[in-house]
Amino acid sequence: MLSKKQIFTKGILAVAPHMFSVIPFGIVCGAIGIELGFSPVLVYAMSIIIFGGASQIVFLQLLSGGASALIAVTSVGVINSRHLLYGAVLSEYLEKLSFIKKLLISYLVVDQGFAESNKFFQKNKNETNLHYHLLGSGGTLWICWQISTLAGIILGSFVPEELGLKFAVPLTFIAIVVQDIKKLDHVIVMITCGLSSLLFFDAPFKSYIIISPIIALFVAALVLRLKK
Amino acid sequence: MTWFTIIIAGIITYFMRMTMVALVDRDLLGERVKAVLAYVPSAVFPAIIFPGIFINDYGNFIEMNDPKIFGAIVAILVGYFSRNVIATIISGLFSYWIIIFLL
């Protein structure tokens, strides 16, 4: 049986390697907001109020490009709708928490934290206090996101663009799913999602980010049926 | 006005995070749905990975000899065998840098 502190620490350590992509992305996100002409306070407030990297950049780009508030809000909603899927997966492990704790911990769920904590949950179903892992992973990501967007706002994009550090984002997610490429069913689902995302890349509101997972999950349901 | 828009976007994002955890009773989901949900990471993250590799900043497809493809292949191989997140990211970045800076 692990103590709360041990589980919390494991959560921190699980997401720590992802800082290679989170921190440069945060700096870019802060710097872009300023370059587009928004006030520093407003750009930073988004990191607290929305707390979702890609959606923050898209939001500011749309508004500065003259899009209506409705379009900007809709895009953020569509881009972040994948969190409904994360929540559905996590709910199994969080169902014993009080309603208030569920409301609070939900705020910390982001891609890398979900991915790493979910892996821990699957392997440690019988532990109590599993949510401390999510607090560790989500809390670490939250703090690093705040610091790095703030750094980008104050210092500008001081990471040289030639380095192409944006490439660290797909690499981070490769690291998350790469062990599943030995399972044929998962490979089928991944390729379905990946190809769909390229096919629907130009769909309105960046909706490829939720259309492709939905298609891939339908394929997953088919695969499950065939396996029986 | 921009502030108001940000707050609305934030509330919507928070509801996406919170709804399934706090408002929906897990027992409402059938066994089949739960089995499908096990595929969520494999069904979601390639939608971030593929465009991040194959589509450039201007929304166009890259050439098949683009250094990002090489970097991604190296990262997949290193990641698969090392099971190490840092090694995966660093190997992908370094192999990408070697091509764009040295070759």
Interface residues (C-beta under 8 A of the other chain):
Chain A: P17 H18 F20 S21 F38 L42 A45 M46 I49 I50 F51 G52 S55 F59 L63 A69 A72 V73 V76 G77 N80 S81 R82 H83 L84 L85 Y86 G87 A88 V89 L90 S91 E92 L94 E95 F99 K102 L103 I105 S106 Y107 V109 D111 A115 N118 E162 L163 G164 L165 K166 F167 A168 V169 P170 L171 T172 F173 I174 A175 I176 V177 V178 Q179 D180 I181 K182 D185 H186 V189 M190 I191 T192 C193 G194 L195 S196 S197 L198 F201 D202 Y208 I209 S212 P213 A216 L217 A220 A221 L224
Chain B: M1 T2 W3 F4 T5 I6 I7 I8 A9 G10 I12 T13 Y14 M16 R17 M18 T19 M20 V21 A22 V24 R26 L29 R32 K34 A35 V36 L37 A38 Y39 V40 P41 S42 A43 V44 F45 P46 A47 I48 I49 F50 P51 G52 I53 F54 I55 G59 F61 K68 G71 A72 A75 I76 G79 Y80 R83 N84 V85 I86 T88 I89 I90 G92 L93 Y96 W97 I100
